Amino acid sequence: MRATGRRCHSLLLVTSAFACAAVLSACYGAGTTGGSYGRDWRFSNAGLVVEFAPAVDRITWFGPLNGPNMLFVTGEHRDVDPNRPIPGADAAASSSTCTFFGGCLTWVAPQAGPHGWTDGAGAPAPWPPDPAMDTGPCYRSGWSPTGFAATGPVHRSGLKETKEFVLLDRNSAELRFTLHNTTGRPISAATWISCAAHAADTIAVRLQRHSQEPGKSADAMIRGWAEDARSEELFRSVMSEPSSNGWALIRLADVNWDPGVKVFFDLAGEGGEIAVWHAGYWLHRRTLAQDEAGYARLVAAGEGRAAIFAEPRSHIVELQLTGPLVDIPPRGSTQTVERWTLIRSSYPDLSVLP
């Protein structure tokens, strides 16, 4: 669970020398060279914009061209040295907290338990995160006119991340997150993608899935982190009844919870889904995975397909989607693909969500 405090394998190809020159000049800026940690990267395609900060391994902007940033960021990532030494496997965090930069981060689940996080000495430690997993830094391992690939350092666990982000069209993008096992032993792990929202944003979670096929309809299982009943009660107190399409609204603007709370939403049948409304747009995110056995393992490990961590007093709201828990073979990998879709809506209208 998040603590209080500051907190790709596929290579994208440029198809011509002209396109390569255009990407380097327009997207990376002067002084950034291929394979370097460099300054922030910016891409635009068909009216969508994405920015990535390799110094802290986070997407720091996603939204329509000349429109709002759908991700909340603190701006502190601009003060981080992108050329600092890469942390070793035994690197210790400077405190029991880590800096909250906002944006979109990629971690590894589960956080606790037999397959959970460890400290620099290898002892179980569900907090703080491994610095290599949390902030990298990353280097650019691929690019195209419509996106990038980034690779980070090896984690304490022996896993290594690559991410590919592609702007597909004027409304959608994909984040392809791959975990590589660099060791000679199998590792049980799941991908974890978390996006920070503005505290006043409206959140939507899918509580029901309707189907004409017998046995295919389902209701979401809602539970607090570590089966914390208080967290579940708090979220239910600010959650609407589900609409006809199964979505429910959550508004956190007026709550004053302390400490923060985390709740999981598990709806069988597909990957996790979550949406956030900000400044005239919905950002709908969906994990393109249907591994029910892997998701059953994830739930048994204390995690879930979709989750919200909220600490409104500290302006921390994170919307999390987690992939199925799988066994990654030695020198093998697992990938989760997450689809991001922008939907214009003048108010938080649930009927426009898929």
C-alpha positions as CSV (number, residue, x, y, z in Angstrom):
1,M,0.0,0.0,0.0
2,R,1.1,3.5,-0.6
3,A,2.7,5.3,2.4
4,T,2.1,8.8,3.5
5,G,4.8,11.3,2.4
6,R,6.6,12.6,-0.7
7,R,6.6,9.9,-2.4
8,C,9.2,-2.7,-24.2
9,H,10.8,-5.1,-25.4
10,S,9.5,-4.2,-28.9
11,L,11.7,-1.6,-30.5
12,L,9.9,1.2,-32.3
13,L,11.4,1.8,-35.7
14,V,11.8,5.0,-37.7
15,T,11.1,4.2,-41.3
16,S,13.2,6.8,-43.0
17,A,16.1,9.2,-42.5
18,F,13.7,12.1,-42.9
19,A,11.4,10.8,-40.2
20,C,14.3,10.1,-37.9
21,A,15.6,13.6,-38.2
22,A,12.1,15.0,-37.6
23,V,11.6,12.9,-34.4
24,L,15.0,13.9,-33.0
25,S,14.5,17.6,-33.5
26,A,10.9,17.9,-32.7
27,C,10.4,15.4,-29.9
28,Y,13.7,15.2,-28.0
29,G,15.1,18.7,-28.2
30,A,18.6,19.9,-28.5
31,G,21.2,18.1,-26.4
32,T,19.5,14.8,-26.2
33,T,21.2,11.9,-27.9
34,G,20.0,8.3,-28.7
35,G,20.4,6.0,-25.7
36,S,21.0,8.8,-23.2
37,Y,19.0,9.5,-20.1
38,G,18.5,13.1,-21.3
39,R,15.7,15.6,-20.7
40,D,12.0,14.9,-21.0
41,W,10.7,13.4,-24.3
42,R,7.6,14.8,-26.0
43,F,5.6,13.3,-28.8
44,S,2.4,14.3,-30.6
45,N,0.3,12.5,-33.2
46,A,-3.2,13.1,-34.6
47,G,-4.0,15.6,-31.9
48,L,-2.7,13.6,-28.8
49,V,0.4,14.5,-26.8
50,V,2.6,12.4,-24.4
51,E,5.6,13.5,-22.4
52,F,8.0,11.1,-20.5
53,A,10.6,12.0,-17.9
54,P,13.4,9.4,-18.0
55,A,15.0,10.9,-14.9
56,V,12.1,9.6,-12.8
57,D,10.7,6.9,-15.1
58,R,7.3,8.4,-15.4
59,I,4.9,9.7,-18.1
60,T,4.3,13.3,-17.0
61,W,1.8,14.4,-19.6
62,F,-1.0,12.8,-21.6
63,G,-3.9,14.7,-23.3
64,P,-5.2,16.4,-26.3
65,L,-3.0,18.9,-28.2
66,N,-3.6,22.4,-26.7
67,G,-5.8,20.8,-24.1
68,P,-5.5,19.7,-20.4
69,N,-3.0,17.3,-19.0
70,M,-5.0,14.3,-17.8
71,L,-2.3,13.3,-15.3
72,F,-1.6,15.2,-12.1
73,V,2.1,16.0,-11.7
74,T,3.8,18.0,-8.9
75,G,6.6,19.3,-11.1
76,E,9.3,18.0,-8.8
77,H,10.6,15.6,-11.5
78,R,12.3,18.6,-13.2
79,D,14.7,18.9,-10.2
80,V,16.0,15.3,-10.5
81,D,19.4,14.7,-12.1
82,P,18.8,12.3,-15.1
83,N,22.5,11.4,-15.1
84,R,22.7,10.3,-11.5
85,P,24.3,6.8,-10.8
86,I,21.9,3.9,-11.4
87,P,21.1,2.3,-8.0
88,G,22.5,-1.1,-7.3
89,A,20.4,-4.1,-6.1
90,D,21.5,-3.4,-2.5
91,A,20.6,0.3,-2.7
92,A,18.7,1.5,0.3
93,A,16.0,4.1,0.3
94,S,16.9,7.3,2.1
95,S,13.8,7.1,4.3
96,S,10.6,5.2,4.8
97,T,8.8,7.4,2.2
98,C,9.5,8.1,-1.4
99,T,8.8,11.3,-3.5
100,F,5.4,11.6,-4.9
101,F,5.9,13.0,-8.4
102,G,2.5,12.2,-9.8
103,G,2.2,11.2,-13.5
104,C,2.1,7.6,-14.6
105,L,4.5,5.1,-13.0
106,T,5.1,1.4,-13.6
107,W,5.9,-0.9,-10.7
108,V,5.7,-4.7,-10.0
109,A,3.1,-6.5,-7.9
110,P,2.5,-8.0,-5.5
111,Q,3.7,-5.6,-2.9
112,A,3.6,-7.9,0.1
113,G,3.7,-11.6,0.8
114,P,5.9,-14.4,-0.5
115,H,6.3,-12.7,-3.9
116,G,6.4,-9.2,-2.5
117,W,9.0,-6.5,-2.4
118,T,12.2,-6.7,-0.5
119,D,14.8,-4.3,1.0
120,G,18.4,-4.0,-0.1
121,A,19.3,-6.9,2.2
122,G,16.7,-9.2,0.6
123,A,14.3,-9.1,3.6
124,P,10.5,-8.7,3.0
125,A,9.7,-4.9,2.9
126,P,6.4,-3.7,1.3
127,W,7.6,-0.1,1.6
128,P,9.4,1.9,0.4
129,P,9.8,0.7,-3.3
130,D,13.1,-0.3,-4.8
131,P,14.6,2.9,-6.1
132,A,15.5,1.1,-9.4
133,M,11.8,0.1,-9.9
134,D,10.5,3.5,-8.7
135,T,12.5,6.1,-10.5
136,G,15.0,4.3,-12.8
137,P,16.5,6.3,-14.4
138,C,15.5,5.0,-17.9
139,Y,17.2,5.3,-21.2
140,R,15.6,5.6,-24.6
141,S,15.7,2.2,-26.3
142,G,13.5,3.0,-29.3
143,W,11.5,5.7,-30.9
144,S,9.2,6.5,-33.8
145,P,7.2,9.6,-34.9
146,T,4.3,8.4,-32.7
147,G,6.0,7.1,-29.5
148,F,9.0,5.8,-27.6
149,A,10.4,2.7,-25.9
150,A,12.2,3.1,-22.6
151,T,14.3,0.6,-20.6
152,G,15.2,0.8,-16.9
153,P,17.8,-0.7,-14.6
154,V,17.6,-4.2,-13.1
155,H,15.5,-4.4,-9.9
156,R,16.6,-6.1,-6.7
157,S,14.4,-9.0,-7.7
158,G,16.3,-9.5,-10.9
159,L,13.4,-8.1,-13.1
160,K,14.0,-5.4,-15.7
161,E,11.3,-3.2,-17.2
162,T,10.8,-2.0,-20.8
163,K,7.9,0.2,-21.8
164,E,6.6,1.2,-25.2
165,F,4.1,4.0,-25.5
166,V,2.4,4.5,-28.8
167,L,-0.1,7.2,-29.9
168,L,-2.5,5.3,-32.0
169,D,-5.0,7.9,-33.3
170,R,-6.6,11.1,-32.2
171,N,-8.4,9.4,-29.2
172,S,-6.3,6.5,-28.1
173,A,-2.9,5.2,-27.1
174,E,-1.3,2.0,-25.8
175,L,1.2,1.4,-23.0
176,R,3.0,-1.9,-23.5
177,F,4.7,-2.8,-20.3
178,T,7.1,-5.8,-20.3
179,L,8.9,-7.4,-17.3
180,H,12.1,-9.3,-18.2
181,N,13.5,-12.0,-15.9
182,T,17.3,-11.5,-16.0
183,T,17.9,-14.4,-13.5
184,G,18.3,-18.2,-13.9
185,R,15.2,-18.8,-11.7
186,P,11.5,-18.3,-12.2
187,I,9.9,-15.2,-10.7
188,S,6.2,-14.7,-9.9
189,A,5.2,-11.2,-10.7
190,A,2.5,-8.9,-12.2
191,T,2.7,-5.6,-13.9
192,W,1.4,-2.6,-12.0
193,I,0.5,0.7,-13.8
194,S,-0.6,3.7,-11.6
195,C,-1.7,7.1,-12.8
196,A,-2.1,10.1,-10.5
197,A,-5.3,12.1,-10.7
198,H,-6.1,15.7,-9.6
199,A,-7.8,15.6,-6.2
200,A,-10.9,17.3,-7.5
201,D,-11.4,15.0,-10.5
202,T,-14.3,12.6,-10.8
203,I,-13.4,8.9,-10.9
204,A,-15.4,6.1,-12.4
205,V,-15.2,2.4,-11.6
206,R,-17.0,-0.5,-13.3
207,L,-19.1,-2.3,-10.7
208,Q,-21.1,-4.5,-13.0
209,R,-20.7,-6.2,-16.3
210,H,-23.9,-7.1,-18.2
211,S,-24.1,-9.8,-20.8
212,Q,-26.7,-11.6,-22.9
213,E,-24.7,-14.8,-22.5
214,P,-25.8,-17.0,-19.5
215,G,-23.3,-16.8,-16.7
216,K,-21.3,-13.9,-18.2
217,S,-22.8,-11.1,-16.1
218,A,-20.9,-10.2,-13.0
219,D,-20.6,-7.8,-10.0
220,A,-17.3,-6.4,-8.8
221,M,-15.8,-7.6,-5.6
222,I,-14.8,-4.5,-3.4
223,R,-12.3,-4.8,-0.6
224,G,-9.8,-2.7,1.3
225,W,-6.1,-3.2,1.3
226,A,-5.3,-6.1,3.7
227,E,-9.0,-6.6,4.1
228,D,-9.3,-3.2,5.8
229,A,-13.1,-2.7,6.3
230,R,-12.6,1.0,7.1
231,S,-11.2,1.7,3.6
232,E,-14.1,-0.1,2.0
233,E,-16.6,1.8,4.0
234,L,-15.0,5.2,3.2
235,F,-15.1,4.5,-0.5
236,R,-18.7,3.3,-0.5
237,S,-19.7,6.5,1.3
238,V,-18.6,8.6,-1.7
239,M,-19.6,6.1,-4.5
240,S,-22.8,6.3,-6.5
241,E,-25.0,3.4,-7.4
242,P,-23.9,1.8,-10.7
243,S,-25.5,3.3,-13.9
244,S,-27.2,1.2,-16.5
245,N,-23.8,0.4,-18.1
246,G,-22.3,-0.8,-14.8
247,W,-20.2,2.3,-14.0
248,A,-20.3,4.2,-10.7
249,L,-18.9,7.6,-9.8
250,I,-16.5,8.4,-7.0
251,R,-15.9,12.0,-5.9
252,L,-13.1,12.7,-3.5
253,A,-13.0,16.5,-3.7
254,D,-14.7,17.1,-0.3
255,V,-13.2,14.2,1.7
256,N,-10.5,14.7,4.3
257,W,-9.2,11.2,5.0
258,D,-6.1,10.7,7.0
259,P,-4.2,8.5,6.7
260,G,-4.7,7.4,3.1
261,V,-6.9,4.4,2.1
262,K,-6.7,1.9,-0.7
263,V,-9.5,-0.2,-2.2
264,F,-9.5,-2.9,-4.9
265,F,-12.3,-3.4,-7.5
266,D,-12.3,-6.8,-9.1
267,L,-14.7,-7.6,-11.9
268,A,-14.3,-11.0,-13.4
269,G,-14.2,-11.6,-17.1
270,E,-11.7,-9.1,-18.4
271,G,-8.7,-7.0,-17.4
272,G,-9.1,-4.1,-15.0
273,E,-10.9,-0.9,-16.1
274,I,-10.9,2.6,-14.6
275,A,-11.7,6.1,-15.8
276,V,-11.2,9.7,-14.6
277,W,-12.9,12.9,-15.7
278,H,-10.9,16.1,-15.9
279,A,-11.5,19.4,-17.6
280,G,-14.0,18.2,-20.2
281,Y,-12.6,14.7,-21.0
282,W,-12.7,11.2,-19.7
283,L,-9.5,9.2,-19.7
284,H,-10.6,5.6,-19.9
285,R,-7.9,2.9,-19.2
286,R,-8.3,-0.8,-19.7
287,T,-5.9,-3.7,-19.3
288,L,-6.1,-6.0,-22.4
289,A,-5.8,-9.2,-20.5
290,Q,-8.2,-12.1,-19.9
291,D,-6.1,-14.5,-17.8
292,E,-8.6,-15.5,-15.1
293,A,-6.2,-18.0,-13.5
294,G,-3.6,-15.3,-13.3
295,Y,-6.1,-12.8,-11.8
296,A,-7.2,-15.4,-9.3
297,R,-3.6,-15.7,-8.2
298,L,-3.3,-11.9,-8.0
299,V,-6.4,-11.7,-5.7
300,A,-5.1,-14.5,-3.5
301,A,-1.9,-12.6,-3.1
302,G,-3.8,-9.6,-1.7
303,E,-3.9,-7.4,-4.9
304,G,-6.6,-6.7,-7.5
305,R,-7.2,-5.8,-11.2
306,A,-8.1,-2.2,-10.4
307,A,-7.4,-0.1,-7.3
308,I,-7.6,3.5,-6.0
309,F,-5.2,4.9,-3.4
310,A,-6.4,8.2,-2.0
311,E,-4.9,10.5,0.6
312,P,-6.8,13.7,-0.2
313,R,-5.2,15.8,2.5
314,S,-1.8,15.3,0.7
315,H,-3.4,15.7,-2.8
316,I,-2.5,12.1,-3.6
317,V,-5.0,10.1,-5.7
318,E,-3.7,7.2,-7.7
319,L,-5.6,5.0,-10.1
320,Q,-4.0,1.6,-10.5
321,L,-4.4,-1.3,-12.9
322,T,-2.6,-4.6,-12.3
323,G,-2.0,-7.4,-14.7
324,P,-2.4,-11.1,-13.9
325,L,0.1,-12.8,-11.6
326,V,2.2,-15.1,-13.6
327,D,5.4,-17.2,-13.4
328,I,8.1,-15.6,-15.5
329,P,10.6,-18.3,-16.6
330,P,14.4,-17.8,-16.4
331,R,15.5,-15.2,-19.1
332,G,11.8,-15.0,-20.1
333,S,9.3,-12.1,-20.0
334,T,5.6,-11.2,-19.6
335,Q,3.8,-8.2,-21.1
336,T,0.7,-6.3,-20.3
337,V,-0.9,-3.9,-22.8
338,E,-3.0,-1.1,-21.4
339,R,-5.3,0.9,-23.8
340,W,-5.9,4.6,-23.0
341,T,-8.9,6.3,-24.6
342,L,-9.8,10.0,-24.4
343,I,-13.6,10.7,-24.6
344,R,-14.8,14.3,-24.8
345,S,-17.6,15.0,-22.3
346,S,-18.7,18.3,-20.9
347,Y,-19.5,16.8,-17.5
348,P,-18.9,13.4,-15.9
349,D,-21.4,11.5,-18.0
350,L,-21.2,7.8,-17.4
351,S,-23.3,6.9,-20.4
352,V,-20.4,7.8,-22.8
353,L,-18.0,5.3,-21.2
354,P,-17.7,1.9,-23.0
